[in-house]
């Protein structure tokens, strides 16, 4: 569950992007929290390391993450939510180290995370072109993890992070300096394609119920208003899934997001 499309060389299953979507979809039908954790781990955390990490970073982190360790992606801040790249957390170079100062909000799975991928500015003067991704271990000195209460999917924690002059070596940089924005957009596009499971799970629970419950002498299922809603839901779900599968089977998984966006707009008009 934590290394579905990670190469067997790094103790993963060696599957591709498409099977990982199927696994997470099935899990999400019954437990959105577990599916969310697995989704973020496989798509974002492992995906970033696989694509942009050095061989040494892959050998270290992918092997650690595969069996049981959890990673978190740290982008959002109190003043940078929907406009995520307006972030204020920064890293100042001091010799062979960087000193990171700032805070992050709404970080999924952070309560249990062993490894954080933290997006920070190394040069705020150049805007998003200064955003860089750093590895930060949980036990790093001056890293403080808070807790945020939320209403839904509560078994998947979200926490705040405070970094008070956290010192990390140059080797903690993932990929190239200033490419963090590009990395984040690429990963999050793929991540958005993976969550039709909860909708299908709701339908799977609802369908038997409306066929058993009797009102005014007949099943709820047999009322025209119910039938219209079910038909529309099935139509949208089937087209949505078909679009995801088509995009995920493509040799370039980033096209999944483009397919979904186009299909969503086409699907707004019922047949």
PAZAZA-918876 format. One line per field, with one value per residue: residue in three letters; residue number from 1; x, y, z of N, C-alpha, C in turn. Coordinates in Angstrom, 2 decimals. Layout:
// residues N
r (ALA/...)
k (NUM/...)
n_east (X/...)
n_north (Y/...)
n_up (Z/...)
ca_east (X/...)
ca_north (Y/...)
ca_up (Z/...)
c_east (X/...)
c_north (Y/...)
c_up (Z/...)
This chain:
// residues 271
r (UNK/UNK/UNK/UNK/UNK/UNK/UNK/UNK/UNK/UNK/UNK/UNK/UNK/UNK/UNK/UNK/UNK/UNK/UNK/UNK/UNK/UNK/UNK/UNK/UNK/UNK/UNK/UNK/UNK/UNK/UNK/UNK/UNK/UNK/UNK/UNK/UNK/UNK/UNK/UNK/UNK/UNK/UNK/UNK/UNK/UNK/UNK/UNK/UNK/UNK/UNK/UNK/UNK/UNK/UNK/UNK/UNK/UNK/UNK/UNK/UNK/UNK/UNK/UNK/UNK/UNK/UNK/UNK/UNK/UNK/UNK/UNK/UNK/UNK/UNK/UNK/UNK/UNK/UNK/UNK/UNK/UNK/UNK/UNK/UNK/UNK/UNK/UNK/UNK/UNK/UNK/UNK/UNK/UNK/UNK/UNK/UNK/UNK/UNK/UNK/UNK/UNK/UNK/UNK/UNK/UNK/UNK/UNK/UNK/UNK/UNK/UNK/UNK/UNK/UNK/UNK/UNK/UNK/UNK/UNK/UNK/UNK/UNK/UNK/UNK/UNK/UNK/UNK/UNK/UNK/UNK/UNK/UNK/UNK/UNK/UNK/UNK/UNK/UNK/UNK/UNK/UNK/UNK/UNK/UNK/UNK/UNK/UNK/UNK/UNK/UNK/UNK/UNK/UNK/UNK/UNK/UNK/UNK/UNK/UNK/UNK/UNK/UNK/UNK/UNK/UNK/UNK/UNK/UNK/UNK/UNK/UNK/UNK/UNK/UNK/UNK/UNK/UNK/UNK/UNK/UNK/UNK/UNK/UNK/UNK/UNK/UNK/UNK/UNK/UNK/UNK/UNK/UNK/UNK/UNK/UNK/UNK/UNK/UNK/UNK/UNK/UNK/UNK/UNK/UNK/UNK/UNK/UNK/UNK/UNK/UNK/UNK/UNK/UNK/UNK/UNK/UNK/UNK/UNK/UNK/UNK/UNK/UNK/UNK/UNK/UNK/UNK/UNK/UNK/UNK/UNK/UNK/UNK/UNK/UNK/UNK/UNK/UNK/UNK/UNK/UNK/UNK/UNK/UNK/UNK/UNK/UNK/UNK/UNK/UNK/UNK/UNK/UNK/UNK/UNK/UNK/UNK/UNK/UNK/UNK/UNK/UNK/UNK/UNK/UNK/UNK/UNK/UNK/UNK/UNK/UNK)
k (1/2/3/4/5/6/7/8/9/10/11/12/13/14/15/16/17/18/19/20/21/22/23/24/25/26/27/28/29/30/31/32/33/34/35/36/37/38/39/40/41/42/43/44/45/46/47/48/49/50/51/52/53/54/55/56/57/58/59/60/61/62/63/64/65/66/67/68/69/70/71/72/73/74/75/76/77/78/79/80/81/82/83/84/85/86/87/88/89/90/91/92/93/94/95/96/97/98/99/100/101/102/103/104/105/106/107/108/109/110/111/112/113/114/115/116/117/118/119/120/121/122/123/124/125/126/127/128/129/130/131/132/133/134/135/136/137/138/139/140/141/142/143/144/145/146/147/148/149/150/151/152/153/154/155/156/157/158/159/160/161/162/163/164/165/166/167/168/169/170/171/172/173/174/175/176/177/178/179/180/181/182/183/184/185/186/187/188/189/190/191/192/193/194/195/196/197/198/199/200/201/202/203/204/205/206/207/208/209/210/211/212/213/214/215/216/217/218/219/220/221/222/223/224/225/226/227/228/229/230/231/232/233/234/235/236/237/238/239/240/241/242/243/244/245/246/247/248/249/250/251/252/253/254/255/256/257/258/259/260/261/262/263/264/265/266/267/268/269/270/271)
n_east (0.81/2.07/4.02/3.30/3.75/6.50/9.79/10.97/13.58/13.87/12.45/9.74/6.52/6.75/4.79/2.85/1.70/-1.05/-2.14/-1.83/-3.73/-6.06/-5.90/-6.01/-8.47/-10.23/-9.75/-10.59/-13.32/-14.22/-12.75/-11.82/-9.79/-7.52/-7.09/-6.45/-4.03/-2.42/-2.60/-1.35/1.20/2.10/1.66/2.55/4.74/6.52/6.55/7.75/10.32/11.19/11.26/12.83/14.85/18.26/20.36/21.34/19.52/17.16/17.82/18.01/15.60/13.31/13.47/13.16/10.57/8.94/8.19/6.91/7.20/5.98/5.42/5.15/3.79/4.65/3.33/1.21/0.38/-0.58/-1.20/-1.14/-2.95/-5.15/-3.71/-1.07/1.62/2.37/3.92/5.69/7.68/11.13/14.50/17.74/21.01/23.82/26.95/27.65/25.14/21.55/19.31/16.15/13.20/9.93/6.43/4.03/0.77/-2.12/-1.10/-1.18/-1.33/0.72/0.95/1.93/4.09/7.38/9.10/9.39/8.59/9.43/8.36/9.98/11.11/14.10/14.97/13.21/12.98/12.73/10.27/8.01/9.97/11.96/11.28/11.95/12.46/12.90/14.22/13.19/13.75/11.70/12.73/14.38/16.12/14.45/12.18/8.75/5.72/2.34/-1.21/-4.23/-7.67/-10.36/-13.39/-14.13/-13.00/-11.31/-9.42/-7.29/-4.80/-4.30/-1.85/-0.11/3.06/5.99/8.91/11.77/14.47/15.58/18.11/19.51/21.41/23.04/22.66/20.09/18.39/15.87/16.02/16.40/17.49/15.05/13.13/10.92/8.22/7.41/7.75/5.84/3.37/3.27/3.08/0.74/-1.23/-1.47/-2.25/-4.84/-6.36/-7.18/-9.37/-12.11/-13.20/-14.55/-17.06/-18.11/-18.21/-20.18/-22.38/-22.50/-23.31/-25.73/-27.42/-28.43/-29.99/-32.05/-33.48/-34.62/-36.06/-39.36/-41.86/-45.01/-46.11/-44.32/-40.93/-38.29/-36.49/-38.04/-39.28/-39.66/-38.12/-35.96/-34.82/-33.96/-31.91/-30.11/-29.48/-28.20/-26.00/-24.67/-24.04/-22.29/-20.25/-19.31/-18.27/-16.34/-14.60/-13.81/-12.38/-10.29/-9.00/-8.21/-6.40/-4.53/-3.43/-1.88/1.40/2.51/1.70/0.88/-0.94/-3.37/-4.72/-5.38/-7.17/-9.24/-10.11/-11.08/-13.07/-14.77/-15.93/-17.27/-19.11/-21.00/-23.37/-26.15/-26.99)
n_north (-1.21/1.19/1.50/1.06/1.61/1.68/0.75/-2.64/-2.78/-0.99/-2.14/-1.98/-2.80/-2.81/-2.23/-0.37/3.04/2.86/0.38/1.16/3.17/1.65/0.06/1.99/3.13/0.99/0.62/3.09/2.93/1.82/2.92/6.02/7.38/5.67/5.26/7.86/8.32/6.34/7.20/9.77/9.01/7.26/8.66/11.37/11.62/9.28/9.45/11.96/11.53/9.33/10.43/12.77/12.49/11.87/8.99/8.11/9.30/7.99/5.32/5.55/6.82/5.74/3.03/3.08/4.11/2.25/-0.18/0.65/3.32/6.70/9.46/13.06/15.79/19.08/21.97/23.95/26.98/29.22/31.65/30.90/29.09/28.29/29.78/28.53/28.93/31.31/31.20/31.75/30.61/30.16/29.37/29.91/30.04/28.80/28.37/25.01/24.28/24.74/27.00/26.74/28.57/29.18/28.32/25.65/24.57/22.41/19.82/16.72/13.58/14.20/13.76/11.21/11.04/10.32/11.47/14.57/16.40/19.46/22.48/25.42/28.89/29.81/32.04/34.62/36.89/36.19/35.12/32.43/30.95/30.60/28.62/25.69/22.22/20.46/17.73/16.89/15.40/13.87/13.93/16.11/18.80/21.57/21.44/21.55/19.92/20.44/20.09/19.79/20.00/18.42/17.99/15.83/12.60/11.81/10.01/10.37/12.38/15.95/18.40/21.21/22.65/23.92/25.55/26.47/27.99/25.63/23.41/22.05/19.88/20.58/18.35/17.64/18.75/18.21/17.29/20.03/23.32/25.83/24.57/23.61/24.41/23.51/20.76/20.24/20.91/19.02/16.59/16.92/17.09/14.46/13.26/14.20/12.58/10.28/9.65/8.51/6.49/6.86/7.96/5.87/3.97/5.04/4.84/2.04/1.28/2.62/1.71/-1.04/-0.43/1.37/-0.32/-2.00/-0.55/0.37/2.60/4.16/1.92/0.95/0.31/2.61/2.83/2.59/5.00/7.80/10.16/9.27/7.42/9.06/10.55/8.48/7.47/9.66/9.88/7.42/7.69/9.91/8.91/6.66/7.78/9.43/7.59/6.12/8.07/8.59/6.06/5.87/8.04/7.31/5.04/6.01/6.65/8.90/9.93/12.47/13.47/12.58/14.41/16.43/15.10/14.58/17.14/18.14/16.26/16.65/19.17/18.58/16.78/18.18/18.64/16.72/13.62)
n_up (0.00/0.52/-1.34/-4.07/-6.84/-6.83/-7.74/-7.62/-6.93/-4.93/-2.91/-3.48/-5.05/-7.76/-9.60/-12.08/-12.74/-13.35/-12.16/-9.48/-9.21/-9.42/-7.11/-5.02/-5.57/-4.99/-2.23/-1.29/-1.51/0.81/2.90/3.17/4.47/4.73/2.03/1.23/2.57/1.35/-1.29/-1.29/-0.45/-2.51/-4.98/-4.63/-2.66/-3.01/-5.78/-6.37/-5.34/-6.84/-9.41/-9.28/-7.41/-6.30/-6.89/-4.47/-2.69/-3.45/-2.83/-0.11/0.94/-0.48/0.09/2.84/3.06/1.84/3.41/5.88/6.82/6.77/4.56/4.21/2.36/2.17/1.48/1.62/3.42/6.12/4.90/2.33/0.71/-1.39/-3.16/-3.38/-3.99/-2.98/-0.82/2.30/3.82/4.13/3.02/4.01/2.81/4.46/4.37/3.89/4.49/4.83/6.35/7.53/7.93/9.07/8.59/8.15/7.07/7.50/6.88/5.55/7.21/8.94/11.67/12.01/10.42/9.15/7.39/5.87/2.97/2.15/0.83/0.07/-0.08/-1.63/-2.76/-2.56/-4.16/-6.82/-7.11/-7.80/-9.04/-7.25/-5.53/-3.76/-3.04/-0.01/1.90/5.12/8.13/10.67/13.28/13.28/14.76/16.24/14.69/14.87/15.47/15.21/15.89/14.12/14.38/12.64/10.65/8.97/7.63/9.77/10.74/9.17/9.77/9.99/10.28/11.73/10.94/12.37/11.67/13.09/12.45/11.30/10.60/7.72/5.59/2.38/0.80/1.27/-0.51/-2.90/-6.18/-8.45/-7.54/-7.23/-8.77/-7.51/-7.72/-10.25/-9.88/-7.88/-9.11/-11.18/-9.76/-8.18/-10.09/-11.00/-8.64/-8.29/-9.83/-8.61/-6.91/-7.23/-5.82/-3.17/-3.98/-5.51/-3.51/-1.81/-3.50/-3.76/-1.23/-1.02/-3.09/-2.57/-0.32/-1.16/-2.71/-0.94/0.96/1.62/0.60/0.55/-0.60/-2.50/-3.66/-2.83/-4.85/-7.13/-7.57/-9.72/-9.37/-7.83/-9.59/-11.68/-10.45/-9.77/-12.30/-13.49/-11.78/-12.18/-14.88/-14.90/-13.22/-14.62/-16.96/-15.89/-14.62/-16.88/-18.25/-16.48/-16.45/-19.11/-19.32/-17.34/-18.38/-20.31/-21.53/-20.46/-17.48/-16.54/-18.33/-17.52/-15.84/-17.66/-19.35/-17.54/-16.83/-19.29/-19.79/-17.64/-18.17/-20.53/-19.59/-18.21/-19.47/-19.62/-21.35)
ca_east (0.00/2.89/5.01/2.67/4.45/7.94/10.53/11.35/14.95/13.75/11.52/8.35/5.89/7.13/3.63/2.85/0.76/-2.43/-2.57/-1.91/-5.02/-7.08/-5.80/-6.48/-9.91/-10.93/-9.63/-11.37/-14.74/-14.57/-12.04/-11.20/-8.58/-6.41/-6.86/-5.78/-2.64/-1.74/-2.58/-0.31/2.49/2.51/1.67/3.30/6.03/7.37/6.67/8.76/11.65/11.54/11.51/13.80/15.87/19.52/20.37/21.54/18.25/16.23/18.22/17.76/14.22/12.30/13.55/12.58/9.15/8.19/7.53/6.04/7.33/5.05/5.94/4.18/4.12/4.40/3.25/0.28/0.66/-1.76/-1.50/-0.90/-3.78/-5.46/-2.55/-0.04/2.98/2.64/4.46/6.66/8.76/12.33/15.74/18.92/22.22/24.88/28.00/27.17/23.82/20.47/18.54/14.76/12.34/8.57/5.43/3.15/-0.55/-2.96/-0.22/-1.80/-0.59/1.91/1.02/2.65/5.11/8.81/9.85/8.64/9.09/9.02/8.56/10.39/11.77/15.51/15.20/11.88/12.99/12.41/8.93/7.88/11.20/12.88/10.75/12.81/11.97/13.90/13.89/13.37/13.36/10.83/13.49/15.28/16.02/13.70/10.96/7.67/4.50/1.11/-2.35/-5.40/-8.90/-11.18/-14.71/-14.26/-11.81/-10.52/-8.29/-6.17/-4.50/-3.68/-1.12/0.71/4.50/6.74/10.35/12.46/15.89/15.90/19.35/19.59/22.55/22.75/22.23/18.67/17.61/15.33/16.05/17.15/17.08/14.14/12.19/9.90/6.88/7.16/7.61/4.58/2.25/3.27/2.61/-0.63/-2.12/-1.71/-2.95/-6.26/-7.06/-7.24/-10.34/-13.52/-13.61/-15.59/-18.36/-18.60/-18.53/-21.49/-23.39/-22.61/-24.09/-27.06/-28.21/-29.24/-30.94/-33.23/-34.24/-35.27/-36.93/-40.68/-42.64/-46.22/-46.40/-43.32/-39.54/-37.77/-35.81/-38.99/-39.77/-39.00/-37.10/-34.78/-34.23/-33.26/-30.67/-29.20/-29.02/-27.23/-24.79/-23.98/-23.52/-21.11/-19.20/-18.73/-17.46/-15.20/-13.67/-13.24/-11.40/-9.11/-8.30/-7.57/-5.24/-3.54/-2.79/-0.97/2.79/2.81/0.56/0.40/-2.06/-4.61/-5.40/-5.93/-8.34/-10.31/-10.62/-11.87/-14.25/-15.67/-16.70/-18.19/-20.14/-21.96/-24.64/-26.60/-27.35)
ca_north (0.00/2.38/1.55/0.27/1.77/1.83/-0.36/-3.70/-2.47/-0.23/-2.95/-1.73/-3.92/-2.76/-1.99/0.92/4.04/2.43/-0.52/1.88/3.84/0.64/-0.33/3.08/3.26/-0.05/0.91/4.30/2.58/1.44/3.72/7.14/7.80/4.80/5.54/9.15/8.12/5.58/8.05/10.79/8.34/6.72/9.63/12.59/11.42/8.35/9.94/13.02/10.96/8.50/11.22/13.86/12.22/11.25/7.56/7.97/9.63/6.90/4.14/5.81/7.15/4.83/1.76/3.32/4.40/1.12/-1.12/1.16/4.74/7.58/10.77/14.13/16.84/20.33/23.10/24.99/27.80/29.97/32.68/30.35/27.90/28.14/30.37/27.82/29.35/32.59/30.77/32.64/29.83/30.36/28.69/30.74/29.23/29.10/27.40/23.79/24.01/25.71/27.21/26.92/29.24/29.42/27.37/25.00/24.25/21.38/18.81/15.41/12.46/14.69/13.24/9.94/11.11/10.23/12.27/15.69/17.09/20.82/23.48/26.71/29.85/30.08/33.38/35.22/37.97/35.69/34.53/30.96/30.34/30.36/27.56/24.50/21.16/19.92/16.64/17.20/14.27/14.22/14.19/17.25/19.77/22.82/21.18/21.33/19.44/20.72/19.24/20.53/19.20/18.59/17.37/14.57/11.76/12.17/9.12/10.92/13.61/17.12/19.10/22.37/22.48/25.15/25.35/27.59/27.89/24.22/23.30/20.85/19.93/20.78/17.08/17.49/19.32/17.24/17.83/21.25/24.54/26.66/23.77/23.05/24.71/22.58/19.42/20.15/20.92/17.74/15.53/17.14/16.78/13.03/12.93/14.55/11.60/8.99/9.52/8.21/5.40/7.20/8.12/4.54/3.31/5.55/4.25/0.61/1.14/3.19/0.95/-2.09/0.16/1.94/-1.42/-2.72/0.32/0.52/3.78/4.31/0.67/0.49/0.58/3.95/2.66/2.67/6.36/8.42/11.11/8.50/6.83/10.12/10.85/7.33/7.39/10.74/9.55/6.34/8.21/10.73/8.08/5.79/8.59/9.90/6.47/5.82/9.10/8.35/4.87/6.20/8.87/6.59/4.04/6.73/6.56/10.11/10.03/13.84/13.76/12.22/15.61/17.15/14.35/14.76/18.51/18.24/15.41/17.28/20.23/17.96/16.01/19.05/18.58/15.31/13.16)
ca_up (0.00/0.63/-2.42/-5.12/-8.12/-6.61/-8.31/-6.69/-6.51/-3.68/-2.12/-3.84/-5.76/-9.17/-10.45/-12.78/-12.23/-13.54/-11.06/-8.20/-9.21/-9.15/-5.69/-4.17/-5.82/-4.24/-0.80/-1.01/-1.44/2.19/3.89/2.48/5.19/4.32/0.62/1.12/2.98/0.29/-2.47/-1.14/-0.36/-3.80/-6.06/-4.36/-1.98/-3.78/-7.16/-6.42/-5.10/-8.01/-10.63/-9.14/-6.41/-6.69/-6.61/-3.03/-2.03/-3.73/-2.06/1.32/1.32/-1.02/0.83/4.17/2.95/1.29/4.32/6.95/7.12/6.05/4.17/4.05/1.40/2.89/0.57/2.08/4.61/6.58/3.91/0.99/0.58/-2.81/-3.85/-2.62/-4.28/-2.32/0.47/2.96/4.42/3.33/3.41/3.78/2.71/5.40/4.08/3.26/5.06/4.69/7.58/7.12/8.91/8.59/9.09/7.17/7.61/6.89/6.29/5.71/7.82/9.63/13.03/12.01/9.37/9.47/6.42/5.29/1.78/2.47/-0.21/0.66/-0.97/-1.41/-3.29/-2.74/-5.15/-8.15/-7.07/-7.77/-9.55/-6.14/-4.67/-3.77/-2.15/0.92/2.81/6.54/8.97/11.78/14.50/13.11/15.84/16.01/13.92/15.81/14.81/15.95/15.54/13.69/14.41/11.44/10.76/8.23/7.39/10.94/10.98/8.41/10.50/9.37/11.34/11.39/11.15/12.60/11.49/13.71/12.13/11.11/9.83/6.89/4.65/0.95/0.24/1.55/-1.62/-3.86/-7.53/-8.70/-6.85/-8.00/-9.58/-6.64/-8.23/-11.36/-9.31/-7.15/-10.06/-11.88/-8.87/-7.73/-11.21/-10.98/-7.40/-8.42/-10.66/-7.95/-5.83/-7.50/-4.93/-2.18/-4.64/-5.85/-2.25/-1.39/-4.38/-3.46/0.00/-1.21/-4.04/-1.94/0.63/-1.82/-3.28/0.15/1.73/1.01/0.97/-0.27/-1.27/-3.45/-3.30/-3.15/-6.13/-8.24/-7.77/-10.86/-8.92/-7.43/-10.79/-12.43/-9.72/-9.92/-13.69/-13.70/-11.03/-12.89/-16.14/-14.61/-12.65/-15.64/-17.86/-15.11/-14.48/-18.18/-18.57/-15.63/-16.91/-20.39/-19.06/-16.53/-19.23/-21.20/-21.11/-19.69/-16.57/-16.33/-19.23/-16.83/-15.38/-18.81/-19.78/-16.56/-16.93/-20.51/-19.66/-16.68/-18.83/-21.49/-18.89/-17.52/-20.19/-19.66/-22.70)
c_east (0.85/3.93/4.51/3.43/5.92/8.65/10.93/12.78/14.94/12.68/10.05/7.77/6.27/5.97/3.74/1.83/-0.69/-2.89/-2.68/-3.23/-6.13/-7.09/-6.41/-7.98/-10.70/-10.90/-10.53/-12.86/-15.18/-13.86/-11.25/-9.90/-7.36/-6.06/-6.10/-4.30/-1.84/-1.59/-1.44/1.07/2.98/2.67/2.63/4.69/6.96/7.59/7.72/10.17/12.10/11.98/12.65/14.93/17.15/19.44/20.54/20.24/17.21/16.55/17.93/16.27/13.18/12.29/12.95/11.07/8.33/7.50/6.55/6.14/6.45/5.73/4.82/4.72/3.70/4.48/2.43/0.75/-0.60/-2.16/-1.28/-1.63/-4.08/-4.35/-1.29/1.37/3.28/3.27/5.56/7.82/9.99/13.51/16.91/20.17/23.27/25.98/27.46/25.79/22.82/19.73/17.12/13.94/10.97/7.61/4.59/1.84/-1.22/-2.14/-0.77/-0.82/0.58/2.05/1.88/3.86/6.53/9.65/8.94/9.36/8.55/9.37/8.86/10.97/13.25/15.88/13.84/11.83/12.59/11.05/8.96/9.14/12.25/12.44/11.55/12.29/13.13/13.35/14.15/12.87/12.56/11.61/14.49/15.04/15.30/12.56/9.85/6.38/3.30/0.02/-3.54/-6.61/-9.70/-12.44/-14.77/-12.93/-10.82/-9.36/-7.08/-5.86/-4.05/-3.06/-0.47/2.17/5.13/8.22/11.07/13.97/16.35/17.09/19.38/20.76/22.11/22.21/20.74/17.78/17.16/15.31/16.87/16.60/16.18/13.12/11.05/8.48/6.51/6.95/6.24/3.39/2.14/2.71/1.14/-1.63/-2.47/-2.53/-4.45/-7.05/-7.45/-8.41/-11.80/-14.09/-14.68/-16.97/-18.96/-18.98/-19.89/-22.61/-23.60/-23.41/-25.54/-27.96/-29.03/-30.32/-32.21/-34.05/-35.00/-36.30/-38.24/-41.36/-43.81/-46.45/-45.41/-41.91/-39.16/-37.11/-36.74/-39.58/-38.97/-37.89/-35.82/-34.05/-33.43/-31.91/-29.66/-28.63/-27.96/-25.92/-23.98/-23.34/-22.25/-19.95/-18.52/-17.84/-16.20/-14.16/-13.01/-12.16/-10.12/-8.31/-7.56/-6.30/-4.15/-2.80/-1.78/0.45/3.24/1.63/0.05/-0.77/-3.40/-5.40/-6.05/-7.20/-9.52/-10.94/-11.52/-13.17/-15.26/-16.54/-17.67/-19.37/-21.18/-23.33/-25.07/-27.01/-28.85)
c_north (1.27/2.50/0.75/0.38/2.15/0.58/-1.38/-3.50/-1.74/-0.84/-2.58/-2.92/-3.94/-2.55/-0.62/1.86/3.55/1.44/0.19/2.63/2.85/0.24/0.74/3.30/2.24/0.20/2.08/4.01/2.28/2.27/4.83/7.58/6.99/5.07/6.85/9.04/7.42/6.40/9.05/10.14/7.91/7.79/10.78/12.30/10.52/8.85/11.02/12.46/10.14/9.35/12.20/13.59/11.67/9.76/7.30/8.26/8.53/5.68/4.32/5.91/6.18/3.50/1.92/3.48/3.18/0.25/-0.50/2.66/5.58/8.91/11.78/15.19/18.18/21.53/24.24/25.71/28.58/31.03/32.21/29.02/27.64/28.73/29.82/28.37/30.77/32.33/31.70/31.89/29.91/29.58/29.58/29.88/29.74/28.06/26.20/23.39/25.08/25.80/27.59/27.53/29.49/28.39/26.84/24.63/23.13/20.29/17.42/14.38/12.89/14.14/11.98/9.95/11.01/11.14/13.34/16.19/18.52/21.77/24.83/27.61/29.93/31.47/34.02/36.29/37.49/34.97/33.02/30.25/30.11/29.23/26.27/23.50/20.59/18.70/17.12/16.02/14.74/14.62/15.33/18.28/21.04/22.67/20.81/20.99/19.69/19.75/20.13/19.60/19.46/17.75/15.99/13.87/11.95/11.23/9.48/12.29/14.73/17.94/20.36/22.03/23.85/24.82/26.60/27.42/26.43/24.10/21.97/20.98/20.16/19.51/16.82/18.09/18.20/17.89/19.10/22.43/25.36/25.91/23.20/23.26/23.73/21.16/19.25/20.06/19.57/16.62/15.69/16.90/15.30/12.63/13.19/13.49/10.33/8.77/9.33/7.16/5.75/7.36/6.76/3.76/3.74/4.93/2.77/0.36/1.60/2.30/-0.18/-1.52/0.66/0.87/-2.21/-1.85/0.60/1.79/3.92/3.08/0.23/0.91/2.03/3.93/2.90/4.06/7.05/9.37/10.42/7.94/7.85/10.44/9.72/7.25/8.45/10.43/8.46/6.83/9.02/9.87/7.24/6.58/9.08/8.81/6.13/6.80/8.90/7.16/5.13/7.01/8.14/5.54/4.68/6.65/7.78/10.37/11.45/14.19/13.38/13.44/16.38/16.45/14.61/16.14/18.66/17.45/16.02/18.33/19.65/17.30/16.88/19.06/17.12/14.92/13.34)
c_up (0.00/-0.49/-3.62/-6.43/-7.94/-7.10/-7.24/-6.17/-5.17/-2.77/-2.35/-4.59/-7.24/-10.12/-11.12/-12.15/-12.28/-12.45/-9.72/-8.09/-8.85/-7.68/-4.80/-4.36/-5.01/-2.74/-0.42/-0.91/-0.01/3.25/3.19/3.15/4.76/2.86/0.43/1.49/1.88/-0.98/-2.40/-1.14/-1.74/-4.86/-5.82/-3.80/-2.80/-5.20/-7.30/-6.26/-6.30/-9.19/-10.48/-8.15/-7.01/-6.37/-5.12/-2.27/-2.26/-2.87/-0.57/1.61/0.77/-0.27/2.23/4.11/2.54/2.34/5.31/7.22/6.22/5.73/4.05/3.11/2.00/1.94/1.17/3.34/4.97/5.56/2.50/0.89/-0.88/-3.67/-3.18/-2.83/-3.81/-0.96/0.98/3.61/3.52/3.89/3.03/3.82/3.69/5.21/3.33/3.79/4.63/6.02/7.17/8.26/8.30/9.17/7.94/7.85/6.82/6.20/6.59/6.27/8.68/11.05/13.12/11.08/9.91/8.57/5.82/4.03/1.85/1.33/0.44/-0.42/-0.63/-1.94/-3.58/-3.83/-6.54/-8.18/-7.06/-8.28/-8.45/-5.24/-4.87/-2.75/-1.32/1.65/4.24/7.35/10.18/13.03/14.37/14.21/15.37/14.99/14.89/15.05/15.71/15.55/15.18/13.71/13.13/11.55/10.11/8.02/8.55/11.24/10.12/9.01/9.57/10.50/10.80/11.68/11.38/12.52/11.99/13.53/12.06/10.16/9.07/5.92/3.21/0.30/0.46/0.45/-2.55/-5.24/-7.63/-7.90/-7.77/-8.83/-8.76/-7.14/-9.34/-10.84/-8.66/-8.10/-10.77/-11.03/-8.49/-8.83/-11.22/-9.76/-7.53/-9.18/-9.91/-7.00/-6.24/-6.56/-3.93/-2.80/-4.99/-4.59/-1.72/-2.21/-4.04/-2.18/-0.20/-2.05/-3.40/-1.02/-0.07/-2.53/-2.22/0.88/0.97/1.54/-0.01/-1.16/-2.32/-3.01/-3.65/-4.53/-7.31/-8.46/-8.88/-10.44/-8.51/-8.64/-11.59/-11.78/-9.91/-11.33/-13.97/-13.01/-11.73/-14.18/-15.90/-14.11/-13.71/-16.60/-17.15/-14.98/-15.81/-18.58/-17.76/-16.14/-18.22/-20.16/-18.32/-17.34/-20.18/-20.67/-20.32/-18.75/-16.34/-17.23/-18.59/-16.44/-16.54/-19.32/-18.85/-16.69/-18.15/-20.39/-18.69/-17.35/-19.85/-20.78/-18.19/-18.21/-20.31/-21.07/-22.98)
